Amino acid sequence: MTVSLILVIALMTYASRVVALVLPKAPARFRIVLDRVPPPLFASLAALSLVDGGAIAPASTLCAVGGALAVAPKGSLLWVLTGGLVGYSLGAIAF
């Protein structure tokens, strides 16, 4: 996964958040379901990134996942993305 790909994914994520701000509010029952989606979705993406073609992913990717998971309890997508980028950068420098 390249840095440019990570930036494109981040841009798409924030663009979808901006669009969500302009749309009318969803009904309360629907929002309850939507509020529970991000953690499982992030967990599945993190789990998929740990395996690369049947082998363990490179060290920089593992560091990115670790950095993102370390700040995930804050509940903010911005912190998760920042933690992942910092983890990836440290992993790329160290390994």
Secondary structure, DSSP 8 states (H G I E B T S, - for coil): --HHHHHHHHHHHHHHHHHHHHS----HHHHHHHHTSHHHHHHHHHHHHTEETTEE--HHHHHHHHHHHHHGGG--HHHHHHHHHHHHHHHHHH-
